[in-house]
Amino acid sequence: MKIPDHLRPPLLEQLEDQEDSEDGLIMRGSALGHALLENIDKRDLFITKFIESEEPPLEGNELARELQARGVGNILLEKNADEYLSRAKELFENELEKALPDLPDDVAIDVATEPLKMARQARSGLMENAFLVKDWELCINEAEHGRSIIPDYLLYQPHREGYPIEFVAKGMSSNDKDLISKGSEMQEEFLQYVIDVGYLKPWEDAYFVSHSLSVITKKLVSEL
C-alpha cells in the first residue's frame, strides 16, 4: 500500500512529536505509522514499548482488543502470543454470550442496540483471533456468523461475499493458493482504501491489527 504524498509530511511530523509519549495507544499508533512508512526497526521498537506498557483499565471487548493487539505485536516480533490471544478469546466469548439472548429480530435496524454492537465486535474479534492462531475452520465459521448479524449496507462492498482473512483461511484449509492470494490482495486493497478516504490516520492505533493481519497474510503467501 502507498501513503499519499500529501499525508507523508504530517505523518512524519506527528510521529516525531509523539516519539517520547508513554501512552500505550499512542505508542501503538507510532508502531502503525512507522510500519506504513516501512521502517521496520522503528515499528518493532514501538511495538515493544506498547507491549511492555501497563495494561489499561479496560474490560469486555475493549480489553479483548487491547490484549489481541499485544498478541499481534508479539507475532510481528516473532515471540509467543498464546497468553494474550487466549485471554482475548475468553473475553470475546464472554461478551458474545452476554449479548446473544438480547439480539433484535431485525439486525438491519438503523441504530444498533448495545447487545448487537457487542455481538458484532465479539464475532469480529473471534474471527481475527482464530486466524492469528491458525485455526482456519474456526476463522471461517466465525466470519460466517459475524456476517449474519451485519446487513450488507454496513459492509465494505468487497467484503459482502467474504472477509479477506476468511478467504485466506479457506485457502489455507483447502490448500488453494488462489484463495489465499485473493484474500491477501483484498486486505491490501481495503487498507489502501481507508488510507485514501482518510479513515486511517497512521498516528492513531485503530488499524494496527488490520495492517498487521495484512503483513501476516503476505508472509503466508510468500511461504507458499
N, CA, C and O of each residue as an XYZ file, in Angstrom:
896
protein
N       0.845     -1.190      0.000
C       0.000      0.000      0.000
C       0.880      1.240      0.000
O       2.042      1.191      0.402
N       0.321      2.337     -0.449
C       1.113      3.546     -0.640
C       0.539      4.690      0.190
O      -0.663      4.955      0.150
N       1.399      5.358      0.935
C       0.994      6.551      1.663
C       0.910      7.708      0.671
O       1.906      8.004      0.011
N      -0.235      8.370      0.540
C      -0.327      9.511     -0.380
C       0.719     10.572     -0.041
O       1.055     10.779      1.125
N       1.222     11.231     -1.068
C       2.290     12.216     -0.871
C       1.897     13.308      0.118
O       2.729     13.776      0.896
N       0.617     13.717      0.088
C       0.203     14.809      0.970
C       0.143     14.383      2.435
O       0.154     15.229      3.329
N       0.078     13.056      2.685
C      -0.017     12.566      4.060
C       1.352     12.318      4.686
O       1.491     12.343      5.909
N       2.351     12.080      3.861
C       3.663     11.713      4.384
C       4.282     12.790      5.296
O       4.730     12.453      6.392
N       4.324     14.073      4.884
C       4.930     15.087      5.774
C       4.231     15.216      7.128
O       4.912     15.224      8.153
N       2.874     15.319      7.172
C       2.250     15.414      8.500
C       2.419     14.142      9.323
O       2.473     14.197     10.552
N       2.504     12.995      8.645
C       2.730     11.746      9.372
C       4.099     11.759     10.037
O       4.226     11.430     11.217
N       5.116     12.138      9.285
C       6.467     12.203      9.842
C       6.536     13.204     10.994
O       7.185     12.954     12.010
N       5.858     14.339     10.822
C       5.849     15.357     11.874
C       5.150     14.842     13.127
O       5.634     15.036     14.242
N       4.005     14.184     12.935
C       3.254     13.667     14.078
C       4.046     12.586     14.808
O       4.082     12.563     16.039
N       4.675     11.700     14.057
C       5.461     10.632     14.678
C       6.628     11.206     15.483
O       6.972     10.691     16.547
N       7.223     12.258     14.972
C       8.317     12.905     15.702
C       7.795     13.546     16.988
O       8.434     13.455     18.037
N       6.630     14.196     16.901
C       6.055     14.872     18.068
C       5.705     13.893     19.187
O       5.840     14.222     20.365
N       5.257     12.691     18.820
C       4.783     11.758     19.844
C       5.796     10.658     20.166
O       5.464      9.673     20.825
N       7.014     10.831     19.701
C       8.020      9.780     19.860
C       8.296      9.435     21.316
O       8.592      8.283     21.631
N       8.204     10.415     22.206
C       8.534     10.174     23.610
C       7.307      9.894     24.475
O       7.416      9.799     25.697
N       6.150      9.763     23.850
C       4.933      9.502     24.618
C       5.008      8.135     25.298
O       5.553      7.178     24.748
N       4.450      8.069     26.502
C       4.389      6.804     27.230
C       2.967      6.250     27.261
O       2.683      5.297     27.986
N       2.079      6.847     26.475
C       0.703      6.367     26.366
C       0.677      5.156     25.431
O       1.164      5.224     24.302
N       0.109      4.057     25.909
C       0.122      2.819     25.138
C      -0.532      2.942     23.776
O      -0.017      2.417     22.789
N      -1.677      3.640     23.711
C      -2.372      3.804     22.436
C      -1.539      4.611     21.451
O      -1.493      4.301     20.261
N      -0.886      5.643     21.954
C      -0.058      6.475     21.082
C       1.156      5.693     20.604
O       1.556      5.809     19.445
N       1.743      4.899     21.492
C       2.889      4.082     21.078
C       2.480      3.079     20.008
O       3.236      2.812     19.074
N       1.280      2.527     20.150
C       0.799      1.583     19.133
C       0.531      2.316     17.822
O       0.786      1.782     16.743
N       0.016      3.539     17.920
C      -0.165      4.339     16.719
C       1.157      4.635     16.039
O       1.248      4.626     14.812
N       2.181      4.898     16.837
C       3.509      5.132     16.267
C       4.025      3.876     15.567
O       4.649      3.958     14.509
N       3.761      2.721     16.165
C       4.176      1.466     15.528
C       3.507      1.317     14.164
O       4.147      0.907     13.196
N       2.216      1.651     14.092
C       1.497      1.574     12.822
C       2.054      2.577     11.819
O       2.273      2.246     10.654
N       2.283      3.804     12.280
C       2.811      4.824     11.379
C       4.136      4.419     10.770
O       4.336      4.552      9.562
N       5.042      3.925     11.598
C       6.351      3.507     11.086
C       6.225      2.266     10.194
O       6.993      2.095      9.247
N       5.253      1.406     10.503
C       5.026      0.240      9.643
C       4.597      0.682      8.249
O       5.059      0.133      7.248
N       3.713      1.676      8.186
C       3.254      2.171      6.891
C       4.379      2.853      6.119
O       4.384      2.864      4.888
N       5.325      3.419      6.856
C       6.490      4.040      6.221
C       7.586      3.012      5.928
O       8.648      3.346      5.403
N       7.300      1.747      6.284
C       8.211      0.622      6.042
C       9.516      0.759      6.817
O      10.565      0.284      6.381
N       9.437      1.410      7.966
C      10.582      1.498      8.867
C      10.390      0.420      9.937
O       9.844      0.687     11.008
N      10.840     -0.783      9.639
C      10.534     -1.938     10.484
C      11.241     -1.857     11.835
O      10.682     -2.274     12.849
N      12.450     -1.331     11.860
C      13.154     -1.200     13.139
C      12.380     -0.301     14.095
O      12.228     -0.620     15.275
N      11.892      0.823     13.579
C      11.103      1.741     14.410
C       9.771      1.106     14.791
O       9.307      1.247     15.923
N       9.163      0.408     13.839
C       7.906     -0.285     14.147
C       8.098     -1.226     15.325
O       7.319     -1.213     16.278
N       9.140     -2.039     15.250
C       9.374     -3.031     16.299
C       9.717     -2.377     17.633
O       9.361     -2.895     18.691
N      10.406     -1.243     17.582
C      10.729     -0.519     18.808
C       9.456     -0.092     19.526
O       9.337     -0.262     20.740
N       8.500      0.465     18.774
C       7.269      0.944     19.407
C       6.326     -0.202     19.755
O       5.546     -0.091     20.701
N       6.385     -1.293     19.009
C       5.616     -2.475     19.408
C       6.104     -2.960     20.769
O       5.305     -3.241     21.662
N       7.408     -3.053     20.918
C       7.984     -3.495     22.192
C       7.580     -2.562     23.322
O       7.257     -3.014     24.421
N       7.597     -1.259     23.052
C       7.256     -0.287     24.089
C       5.796     -0.415     24.519
O       5.502     -0.365     25.713
N       4.872     -0.580     23.558
C       3.470     -0.639     23.993
C       3.142     -1.978     24.648
O       2.281     -2.036     25.527
N       3.811     -3.050     24.237
C       3.578     -4.337     24.896
C       4.077     -4.293     26.340
O       3.469     -4.880     27.236
N       5.183     -3.597     26.553
C       5.761     -3.521     27.897
C       5.054     -2.496     28.777
O       5.289     -2.453     29.985
N       4.193     -1.673     28.188
C       3.470     -0.676     28.983
C       2.388     -1.362     29.816
O       1.980     -2.486     29.526
N       1.941     -0.675     30.839
C       0.927     -1.232     31.735
C      -0.398     -1.410     31.003
O      -0.804     -0.554     30.217
N      -1.067     -2.527     31.266
C      -2.370     -2.747     30.640
C      -3.360     -1.697     31.138
O      -3.431     -1.441     32.340
N      -4.120     -1.087     30.237
C      -5.075     -0.053     30.649
C      -6.265     -0.660     31.392
O      -6.549     -1.847     31.235
N      -6.962      0.142     32.198
C      -8.101     -0.359     32.981
C      -9.357     -0.493     32.124
O     -10.306      0.277     32.272
N      -9.353     -1.467     31.237
C     -10.482     -1.705     30.345
C     -11.172     -3.006     30.728
O     -10.687     -3.746     31.584
N     -12.303     -3.281     30.090
C     -12.991     -4.553     30.311
C     -13.749     -4.934     29.049
O     -13.867     -4.135     28.121
N     -14.260     -6.154     29.021
C     -15.072     -6.609     27.897
C     -14.334     -6.610     26.576
O     -13.150     -6.938     26.504
N     -15.066     -6.232     25.517
C     -14.475     -6.221     24.180
C     -13.288     -5.277     24.068
O     -12.344     -5.547     23.327
N     -13.334     -4.170     24.801
C     -12.231     -3.207     24.728
C     -10.936     -3.814     25.262
O      -9.873     -3.646     24.664
N     -11.030     -4.515     26.382
C      -9.837     -5.171     26.917
C      -9.392     -6.294     25.987
O      -8.196     -6.497     25.778
N     -10.358     -7.022     25.431
C     -10.019     -8.100     24.499
C      -9.245     -7.556     23.304
O      -8.268     -8.161     22.863
N      -9.684     -6.409     22.779
C      -8.987     -5.790     21.649
C      -7.569     -5.370     22.035
O      -6.629     -5.518     21.254
N      -7.436     -4.851     23.238
C      -6.111     -4.452     23.720
C      -5.186     -5.662     23.806
O      -4.039     -5.607     23.362
N      -5.685     -6.744     24.373
C      -4.873     -7.948     24.514
C      -4.545     -8.545     23.146
O      -3.434     -9.021     22.912
N      -5.520     -8.510     22.257
C      -5.287     -9.035     20.907
C      -4.194     -8.237     20.198
O      -3.332     -8.811     19.533
N      -4.234     -6.915     20.343
C      -3.211     -6.075     19.714
C      -1.826     -6.404     20.260
O      -0.845     -6.420     19.516
N      -1.751     -6.661     21.550
C      -0.459     -7.029     22.139
C      -0.003     -8.394     21.618
O       1.183     -8.614     21.374
N      -0.961     -9.302     21.452
C      -0.619    -10.595     20.872
C      -0.112    -10.462     19.449
O       0.866    -11.104     19.065
N      -0.783     -9.622     18.665
C      -0.352     -9.369     17.288
C       1.056     -8.780     17.276
O       1.890     -9.145     16.448
N       1.302     -7.865     18.207
C       2.640     -7.290     18.303
C       3.691     -8.356     18.536
O       4.758     -8.330     17.922
N       3.392     -9.293     19.423
C       4.337    -10.376     19.674
C       4.551    -11.239     18.431
O       5.666    -11.689     18.170
N       3.488    -11.467     17.670
C       3.639    -12.245     16.438
C       4.585    -11.541     15.474
O       5.451    -12.176     14.873
N       4.420    -10.229     15.328
C       5.300     -9.474     14.435
C       6.742     -9.492     14.928
O       7.682     -9.446     14.134
N       6.905     -9.561     16.243
C       8.253     -9.638     16.820
C       8.777    -11.070     16.864
O       9.881    -11.332     17.341
N       7.948    -11.999     16.348
C       8.284    -13.428     16.335
C       8.464    -13.968     17.751
O       9.372    -14.749     18.034
N       7.564    -13.522     18.632
C       7.524    -14.012     20.006
C       6.201    -14.730     20.243
O       5.284    -14.643     19.427
N       6.109    -15.431     21.354
C       4.904    -16.196     21.657
C       3.747    -15.272     22.029
O       3.893    -14.386     22.872
N       2.608    -15.487     21.395
C       1.434    -14.636     21.629
C       0.295    -15.394     22.298
O      -0.796    -14.847     22.454
N       0.529    -16.642     22.695
C      -0.561    -17.507     23.157
C      -1.334    -16.924     24.339
O      -2.564    -16.957     24.352
N      -0.623    -16.395     25.326
C      -1.313    -15.914     26.526
C      -2.244    -14.749     26.199
O      -3.396    -14.731     26.632
N      -1.749    -13.787     25.441
C      -2.580    -12.638     25.085
C      -3.805    -13.070     24.278
O      -4.920    -12.624     24.547
N      -3.594    -13.937     23.293
C      -4.696    -14.334     22.420
C      -5.698    -15.219     23.155
O      -6.897    -15.154     22.885
N      -5.219    -16.037     24.072
C      -6.120    -16.871     24.865
C      -7.006    -16.017     25.767
O      -8.206    -16.263     25.883
N      -6.415    -15.025     26.395
C      -7.203    -14.124     27.247
C      -8.203    -13.329     26.418
O      -9.344    -13.125     26.833
N      -7.770    -12.884     25.253
C      -8.673    -12.127     24.379
C      -9.851    -12.991     23.946
O     -10.995    -12.537     23.954
N      -9.574    -14.225     23.572
C     -10.641    -15.123     23.125
C     -11.681    -15.326     24.223
O     -12.883    -15.284     23.961
N     -11.220    -15.543     25.438
C     -12.146    -15.762     26.550
C     -13.043    -14.542     26.768
O     -14.241    -14.681     27.017
N     -12.460    -13.361     26.673
C     -13.250    -12.140     26.852
C     -14.260    -11.960     25.722
O     -15.419    -11.628     25.973
N     -13.829    -12.177     24.486
C     -14.758    -12.065     23.353
C     -15.915    -13.053     23.510
O     -17.072    -12.705     23.273
N     -15.599    -14.270     23.905
C     -16.639    -15.292     24.073
C     -17.618    -14.898     25.176
O     -18.826    -15.094     25.038
N     -17.101    -14.348     26.260
C     -17.976    -13.921     27.360
C     -18.912    -12.801     26.920
O     -20.095    -12.803     27.260
N     -18.376    -11.844     26.160
C     -19.194    -10.727     25.685
C     -20.255    -11.214     24.702
O     -21.389    -10.735     24.716
N     -19.886    -12.157     23.857
C     -20.845    -12.707     22.902
C     -21.960    -13.455     23.628
O     -23.134    -13.322     23.283
N     -21.586    -14.235     24.625
C     -22.572    -14.990     25.393
C     -23.568    -14.060     26.084
O     -24.758    -14.364     26.163
N     -23.077    -12.932     26.582
C     -23.967    -11.969     27.241
C     -24.893    -11.281     26.239
O     -26.030    -10.942     26.567
N     -24.400    -11.076     25.019
C     -25.161    -10.299     24.038
C     -26.215    -11.120     23.295
O     -27.279    -10.598     22.963
N     -25.934    -12.387     23.033
C     -26.799    -13.188     22.155
C     -28.269    -13.242     22.574
O     -29.138    -13.126     21.711
N     -28.584    -13.412     23.862
C     -30.014    -13.505     24.223
C     -30.818    -12.245     23.923
O     -32.043    -12.308     23.820
N     -30.152    -11.108     23.781
C     -30.858     -9.842     23.609
C     -30.725     -9.254     22.214
O     -31.002     -8.072     22.010
N     -30.303    -10.068     21.249
C     -30.191     -9.555     19.886
C     -31.579     -9.280     19.315
O     -32.503    -10.059     19.550
N     -31.743     -8.189     18.571
C     -33.051     -7.884     17.968
C     -33.371     -8.856     16.838
O     -32.467     -9.447     16.246
N     -34.643     -9.020     16.544
C     -35.041     -9.894     15.442
C     -34.550     -9.349     14.105
O     -34.195    -10.112     13.207
N     -34.535     -8.032     13.982
C     -34.097     -7.388     12.748
C     -32.718     -6.776     12.970
O     -32.593     -5.738     13.620
N     -31.681     -7.420     12.428
C     -30.316     -6.919     12.639
C     -29.981     -5.769     11.695
O     -28.903     -5.182     11.791
N     -30.901     -5.445     10.783
C     -30.661     -4.355      9.833
C     -31.253     -3.034     10.314
O     -31.416     -2.103      9.526
N     -31.575     -2.951     11.595
C     -32.145     -1.715     12.129
C     -31.145     -0.569     11.981
O     -29.933     -0.781     11.983
N     -31.675      0.647     11.853
C     -30.824      1.811     11.591
C     -29.850      2.091     12.735
O     -28.687      2.418     12.501
N     -30.327      1.961     13.960
C     -29.472      2.211     15.122
C     -29.297      0.900     15.883
O     -30.248      0.372     16.460
N     -28.082      0.387     15.878
C     -27.830     -0.907     16.506
C     -28.006     -0.815     18.017
O     -27.584      0.157     18.643
N     -28.630     -1.832     18.593
C     -28.751     -1.909     20.044
C     -27.384     -2.232     20.635
O     -26.487     -2.691     19.928
N     -27.233     -1.995     21.919
C     -25.945     -2.272     22.565
C     -25.574     -3.751     22.473
O     -24.419     -4.061     22.180
N     -26.521     -4.689     22.715
C     -26.160     -6.105     22.553
C     -25.714     -6.446     21.130
O     -24.817     -7.267     20.938
N     -26.342     -5.815     20.133
C     -25.956     -6.082     18.745
C     -24.546     -5.567     18.474
O     -23.755     -6.238     17.811
N     -24.233     -4.393     18.977
C     -22.868     -3.868     18.837
C     -21.864     -4.804     19.500
O     -20.819     -5.120     18.930
N     -22.198     -5.242     20.713
C     -21.301     -6.140     21.441
C     -21.067     -7.427     20.672
O     -19.938     -7.908     20.577
N     -22.150     -7.987     20.118
C     -22.038     -9.253     19.390
C     -21.197     -9.091     18.133
O     -20.371     -9.949     17.822
N     -21.402     -7.996     17.409
C     -20.625     -7.757     16.189
C     -19.142     -7.615     16.506
O     -18.292     -8.178     15.816
N     -18.842     -6.862     17.551
C     -17.444     -6.671     17.937
C     -16.809     -7.986     18.380
O     -15.663     -8.281     18.042
N     -17.569     -8.766     19.138
C     -17.038    -10.035     19.635
C     -16.808    -11.021     18.492
O     -15.778    -11.694     18.452
N     -17.759    -11.109     17.568
C     -17.602    -12.028     16.432
C     -16.385    -11.640     15.589
O     -15.612    -12.500     15.169
N     -16.228    -10.351     15.351
C     -15.079     -9.882     14.583
C     -13.777    -10.243     15.288
O     -12.827    -10.715     14.663
N     -13.747    -10.014     16.598
C     -12.550    -10.341     17.361
C     -12.245    -11.826     17.361
O     -11.084    -12.225     17.271
N     -13.285    -12.650     17.463
C     -13.087    -14.101     17.466
C     -12.602    -14.599     16.107
O     -11.784    -15.516     16.033
N     -13.107    -13.992     15.033
C     -12.634    -14.355     13.692
C     -11.144    -14.054     13.562
O     -10.369    -14.895     13.108
N     -10.755    -12.852     13.963
C      -9.347    -12.467     13.857
C      -8.478    -13.315     14.773
O      -7.373    -13.710     14.400
N      -8.979    -13.593     15.970
C      -8.212    -14.413     16.901
C      -7.962    -15.808     16.333
O      -6.856    -16.342     16.427
N      -9.008    -16.388     15.742
C      -8.864    -17.723     15.154
C      -7.834    -17.708     14.029
O      -7.042    -18.639     13.886
N      -7.855    -16.642     13.236
C      -6.874    -16.516     12.155
C      -5.461    -16.451     12.720
O      -4.545    -17.093     12.205
N      -5.296    -15.679     13.769
C      -3.965    -15.470     14.342
C      -3.380    -16.749     14.931
O      -2.162    -16.929     14.938
N      -4.246    -17.642     15.427
C      -3.747    -18.918     15.964
C      -3.802    -20.018     14.905
O      -3.541    -21.186     15.194
N      -4.144    -19.628     13.673
C      -4.164    -20.530     12.515
C      -5.182    -21.655     12.660
O      -4.962    -22.775     12.198
N      -6.307    -21.335     13.314
C      -7.435    -22.267     13.359
C      -8.359    -21.867     12.212
O      -9.316    -21.116     12.399
N      -8.055    -22.378     11.030
C      -8.707    -21.905      9.804
C     -10.202    -22.179      9.799
O     -10.982    -21.314      9.402
N     -10.616    -23.363     10.231
C     -12.042    -23.697     10.218
C     -12.829    -22.800     11.168
O     -13.934    -22.363     10.848
N     -12.260    -22.533     12.326
C     -12.943    -21.653     13.280
C     -13.028    -20.233     12.730
O     -14.042    -19.558     12.907
N     -11.981    -19.783     12.074
C     -11.988    -18.452     11.467
C     -13.118    -18.338     10.447
O     -13.851    -17.349     10.434
N     -13.257    -19.346      9.599
C     -14.313    -19.353      8.583
C     -15.687    -19.337      9.249
O     -16.582    -18.604      8.830
N     -15.841    -20.147     10.282
C     -17.116    -20.241     10.989
C     -17.493    -18.914     11.646
O     -18.639    -18.474     11.558
N     -16.524    -18.282     12.300
C     -16.793    -17.006     12.963
C     -17.107    -15.913     11.939
O     -17.937    -15.039     12.191
N     -16.447    -15.966     10.798
C     -16.719    -14.980      9.745
C     -18.158    -15.097      9.259
O     -18.842    -14.090      9.075
N     -18.612    -16.326      9.052
C     -19.979    -16.544      8.575
C     -20.999    -16.088      9.616
O     -21.996    -15.454      9.272
N     -20.753    -16.408     10.878
C     -21.650    -15.965     11.948
C     -21.642    -14.439     12.058
O     -22.680    -13.813     12.273
N     -20.459    -13.861     11.908
C     -20.347    -12.410     12.012
C     -21.139    -11.691     10.935
O     -21.816    -10.701     11.212
N     -21.056    -12.189      9.700
C     -21.796    -11.546      8.603
C     -23.297    -11.692      8.776
O     -24.065    -10.873      8.272
N     -23.720    -12.729      9.484
C     -25.158    -12.960      9.654
C     -25.820    -11.896     10.527
O     -27.045    -11.772     10.525
N     -25.024    -11.129     11.272
C     -25.612    -10.090     12.130
C     -25.210     -8.684     11.675
O     -25.348     -7.712     12.417
N     -24.710     -8.602     10.436
C     -24.374     -7.298      9.860
C     -25.043     -7.186      8.494
O     -24.748     -7.991      7.611
N     -25.931     -6.218      8.290
C     -26.557     -6.061      6.973
C     -25.527     -5.637      5.929
O     -24.530     -4.993      6.255
N     -25.775     -6.000      4.683
C     -24.820     -5.722      3.610
C     -24.447     -4.249      3.513
O     -23.298     -3.913      3.224
N     -25.419     -3.369      3.755
C     -25.140     -1.947      3.535
C     -24.109     -1.390      4.520
O     -23.555     -0.314      4.293
N     -23.850     -2.112      5.606
C     -22.843     -1.668      6.562
C     -21.451     -2.218      6.248
O     -20.463     -1.808      6.857
N     -21.383     -3.135      5.306
C     -20.109     -3.763      4.974
C     -19.433     -3.055      3.806
O     -20.101     -2.615      2.870
N     -18.118     -2.945      3.862
C     -17.329     -2.529      2.709
C     -17.678     -3.498      1.583
O     -17.595     -4.713      1.769
N     -18.063     -2.982      0.427
C     -18.691     -3.808     -0.604
C     -17.952     -5.109     -0.931
O     -18.597     -6.155     -1.002
N     -16.622     -5.093     -1.136
C     -15.943     -6.364     -1.450
C     -16.035     -7.407     -0.340
O     -15.795     -8.590     -0.581
N     -16.382     -6.975      0.881
C     -16.438     -7.914      1.999
C     -17.796     -8.597      2.123
O     -17.985     -9.444      2.996
N     -18.735     -8.240      1.262
C     -20.072     -8.827      1.376
C     -20.085    -10.305      1.007
O     -20.972    -11.048      1.427
N     -19.103    -10.727      0.226
C     -19.005    -12.142     -0.146
C     -17.995    -12.890      0.716
O     -17.876    -14.113      0.630
N     -17.278    -12.153      1.537
C     -16.289    -12.787      2.402
C     -15.228    -11.794      2.821
O     -14.845    -10.915      2.048
N     -14.752    -11.935      4.053
C     -13.693    -11.062      4.544
C     -12.341    -11.522      3.997
O     -12.173    -12.697      3.672
N     -11.380    -10.608      3.894
C     -10.069    -11.009      3.371
C      -9.451    -12.193      4.103
O      -9.003    -13.148      3.468
N      -9.422    -12.138      5.441
C      -8.788    -13.247      6.156
C      -9.636    -14.513      6.087
O      -9.129    -15.617      6.285
N     -10.925    -14.350      5.808
C     -11.783    -15.526      5.610
C     -11.368    -16.265      4.343
O     -11.288    -17.493      4.335
N     -11.103    -15.514      3.269
C     -10.632    -16.148      2.035
C      -9.277    -16.816      2.250
O      -9.024    -17.910      1.747
N      -8.408    -16.138      3.008
C      -7.098    -16.735      3.292
C      -7.274    -18.031      4.081
O      -6.631    -19.038      3.785
N      -8.150    -17.999      5.088
C      -8.392    -19.193      5.902
C      -8.951    -20.333      5.052
O      -8.553    -21.487      5.210
N      -9.876    -20.000      4.149
C     -10.419    -21.034      3.263
C      -9.321    -21.614      2.376
O      -9.271    -22.820      2.131
N      -8.444    -20.733      1.901
C      -7.347    -21.200      1.066
C      -6.365    -22.066      1.829
O      -5.889    -23.075      1.309
N      -6.058    -21.679      3.056
C      -5.141    -22.471      3.874
C      -5.757    -23.816      4.220
O      -5.067    -24.836      4.260
N      -7.071    -23.810      4.472
C      -7.761    -25.045      4.839
C      -7.825    -26.032      3.680
O      -7.742    -27.244      3.880
N      -7.975    -25.500      2.455
C      -8.141    -26.369      1.283
C      -6.903    -26.411      0.393
O      -6.918    -27.012     -0.681
N      -5.829    -25.762      0.854
C      -4.586    -25.692      0.075
C      -4.830    -25.068     -1.298
O      -4.325    -25.542     -2.315
N      -5.623    -23.987     -1.296
C      -5.965    -23.280     -2.529
C      -5.192    -21.958     -2.563
O      -5.570    -20.994     -1.898
N      -4.121    -21.924     -3.332
C      -3.255    -20.745     -3.364
C      -3.979    -19.527     -3.931
O      -3.693    -18.395     -3.540
N      -4.909    -19.754     -4.846
C      -5.634    -18.630     -5.443
C      -6.482    -17.903     -4.400
O      -6.540    -16.673     -4.393
N      -7.140    -18.660     -3.520
C      -7.947    -18.039     -2.471
C      -7.069    -17.264     -1.489
O      -7.432    -16.178     -1.038
N      -5.922    -17.833     -1.171
C      -5.004    -17.160     -0.250
C      -4.542    -15.836     -0.849
O      -4.532    -14.807     -0.173
N      -4.161    -15.872     -2.115
C      -3.710    -14.651     -2.790
C      -4.842    -13.640     -2.892
O      -4.625    -12.439     -2.728
N      -6.054    -14.126     -3.166
C      -7.210    -13.229     -3.256
C      -7.437    -12.512     -1.930
O      -7.647    -11.299     -1.904
N      -7.394    -13.258     -0.834
C      -7.589    -12.651      0.478
C      -6.516    -11.631      0.800
O      -6.800    -10.572      1.360
N      -5.275    -11.955      0.443
C      -4.171    -11.030      0.687
C      -4.357     -9.739     -0.102
O      -4.150     -8.645      0.424
N      -4.746     -9.871     -1.355
C      -4.969     -8.686     -2.194
C      -6.139     -7.852     -1.670
O      -6.087     -6.622     -1.684
N      -7.194     -8.528     -1.208
C      -8.351     -7.813     -0.664
C      -7.974     -7.009      0.581
O      -8.413     -5.872      0.752
N      -7.156     -7.611      1.446
C      -6.739     -6.915      2.661
C      -5.915     -5.684      2.310
O      -6.072     -4.624      2.917
N      -5.042     -5.836      1.330
C      -4.210     -4.718      0.889
C      -5.082     -3.607      0.293
O      -4.872     -2.427      0.571
N      -6.054     -3.998     -0.523
C      -6.945     -3.018     -1.155
C      -7.787     -2.285     -0.116
O      -8.024     -1.083     -0.235
N      -8.240     -3.018      0.908
C      -9.046     -2.393      1.961
C      -8.229     -1.346      2.714
O      -8.711     -0.242      2.966
N      -7.004     -1.690      3.068
C      -6.168     -0.739      3.797
C      -5.829      0.471      2.933
O      -5.777      1.595      3.431
N      -5.599      0.246      1.647
C      -5.344      1.378      0.758
C      -6.572      2.280      0.682
O      -6.458      3.505      0.628
N      -7.747      1.653      0.677
C      -8.998      2.417      0.640
C      -9.143      3.296      1.881
O      -9.469      4.477      1.772
N      -8.900      2.721      3.061
C      -9.090      3.524      4.272
C      -8.021      4.614      4.394
O      -8.251      5.641      5.033
N      -6.866      4.394      3.789
C      -5.859      5.462      3.731
C      -6.341      6.571      2.798
O      -6.310      7.751      3.148
N      -6.783      6.177      1.613
C      -7.146      7.158      0.585
C      -8.337      8.020      0.987
O      -8.376      9.207      0.663
N      -9.311      7.435      1.690
C     -10.500      8.210      2.056
C     -10.352      8.888      3.417
O     -11.248      9.606      3.862
N      -9.223      8.659      4.068
C      -8.941      9.379      5.299
C      -9.383      8.705      6.578
O      -9.281      9.305      7.648
N      -9.879      7.456      6.503
C     -10.274      6.765      7.728
C      -9.052      6.377      8.557
O      -9.069      6.450      9.786
N      -7.994      5.964      7.864
C      -6.799      5.513      8.567
C      -5.874      6.701      8.787
O      -5.348      7.287      7.841
N      -5.692      7.035     10.039
C      -4.723      8.060     10.409
C      -3.569      7.315     11.070
O      -3.693      6.876     12.214
N      -2.462      7.168     10.375
C      -1.412      6.255     10.844
C      -0.826      6.589     12.205
O      -0.152      5.747     12.799
N      -1.062      7.797     12.721
C      -0.549      8.105     14.052
C      -1.543      7.675     15.130
O      -1.278      7.853     16.319
N      -2.673      7.117     14.732
C      -3.609      6.531     15.679
C      -3.520      5.013     15.553
O      -2.962      4.498     14.584
N      -4.069      4.300     16.534
C      -3.823      2.857     16.558
C      -4.963      2.022     15.991
O      -4.872      0.794     15.982
N      -6.029      2.652     15.519
C      -7.253      1.914     15.210
C      -7.051      0.770     14.214
O      -7.726     -0.256     14.299
N      -6.127      0.947     13.276
C      -5.954     -0.067     12.244
C      -4.666     -0.869     12.420
O      -4.194     -1.500     11.475
N      -4.103     -0.845     13.617
C      -2.860     -1.585     13.845
C      -3.046     -3.073     13.563
O      -2.228     -3.684     12.875
N      -4.122     -3.657     14.094
C      -4.349     -5.091     13.894
C      -4.653     -5.384     12.428
O      -4.151     -6.366     11.880
N      -5.471     -4.544     11.783
C      -5.793     -4.762     10.368
C      -4.535     -4.745      9.507
O      -4.349     -5.601      8.642
N      -3.675     -3.761      9.754
C      -2.430     -3.696      8.986
C      -1.550     -4.908      9.278
O      -0.927     -5.466      8.375
N      -1.504     -5.304     10.537
C      -0.670     -6.446     10.911
C      -1.191     -7.741     10.290
O      -0.404     -8.607      9.908
N      -2.514     -7.875     10.189
C      -3.081     -9.049      9.517
C      -2.626     -9.105      8.064
O      -2.380    -10.183      7.521
N      -2.515     -7.935      7.440
C      -2.027     -7.878      6.064
C      -0.576     -8.348      5.988
O      -0.203     -9.094      5.083
N       0.232     -7.907      6.941
C       1.640     -8.318      6.982
C       1.753     -9.828      7.183
O       2.538    -10.498      6.511
N       0.960    -10.352      8.114
C       0.989    -11.789      8.404
C       0.522    -12.590      7.196
O       1.081    -13.640      6.881
N      -0.514    -12.081      6.519
C      -1.031    -12.767      5.334
C       0.004    -12.793      4.218
O       0.189    -13.816      3.559
N       0.677    -11.665      4.008
C       1.696    -11.622      2.953
C       2.833    -12.604      3.246
O       3.429    -13.170      2.330
N       3.121    -12.795      4.524
C       4.146    -13.773      4.877
C       3.681    -15.187      4.532
O       4.465    -16.003      4.048
N       2.394    -15.474      4.786
C       1.849    -16.782      4.411
C       1.956    -16.995      2.903
O       2.318    -18.077      2.442
N       1.632    -15.940      2.138
C       1.702    -16.034      0.679
C       3.138    -16.300      0.230
O       3.371    -17.096     -0.680
N       4.090    -15.637      0.867
C       5.494    -15.791      0.471
C       6.022    -17.189      0.751
O       7.010    -17.621      0.158
N       5.354    -17.892      1.662
C       5.804    -19.231      2.035
C       5.135    -20.333      1.221
O       5.432    -21.513      1.409
N       4.234    -19.953      0.320
C       3.530    -20.959     -0.481
C       4.485    -21.665     -1.446
O       4.065    -22.543     -2.199
